[in-house]
């Protein structure tokens, strides 16, 4: 059983197609690396999977009971206004 399945995901900005037709399935014990040059849509794809943005096309399915977390590239924004240290958070 796949934990995550994406089918024909696409993201467009106006007439510009960032990517189209991306499909993948991640098994329960799977590990994933997302590698590519700048500007090809890696972060956009992760934002779509995390539910932070909506794809222009395609579908996403998470297995029941799956919890997903997302930490932005600029992690300082995620902790803005929080005066805790790493030790405090542990």
Secondary structure as the mmCIF struct_conf table of DSSP 4:
data_model
#
loop_
_struct_conf.conf_type_id
_struct_conf.id
_struct_conf.beg_label_comp_id
_struct_conf.beg_label_asym_id
_struct_conf.beg_label_seq_id
_struct_conf.end_label_comp_id
_struct_conf.end_label_asym_id
_struct_conf.end_label_seq_id
STRN STRN1 UNK A 2 UNK A 13
TURN_TY1_P TURN_TY1_P1 UNK A 14 UNK A 15
STRN STRN2 UNK A 16 UNK A 27
TURN_TY1_P TURN_TY1_P2 UNK A 28 UNK A 29
TURN_TY1_P TURN_TY1_P3 UNK A 38 UNK A 39
BEND BEND1 UNK A 40 UNK A 41
HELX_RH_AL_P HELX_RH_AL_P1 UNK A 42 UNK A 49
TURN_TY1_P TURN_TY1_P4 UNK A 50 UNK A 51
BEND BEND2 UNK A 52 UNK A 53
BEND BEND3 UNK A 56 UNK A 56
STRN STRN3 UNK A 57 UNK A 62
TURN_TY1_P TURN_TY1_P5 UNK A 64 UNK A 65
BEND BEND4 UNK A 73 UNK A 74
HELX_RH_AL_P HELX_RH_AL_P2 UNK A 75 UNK A 78
TURN_TY1_P TURN_TY1_P6 UNK A 79 UNK A 81
HELX_RH_AL_P HELX_RH_AL_P3 UNK A 86 UNK A 89
#
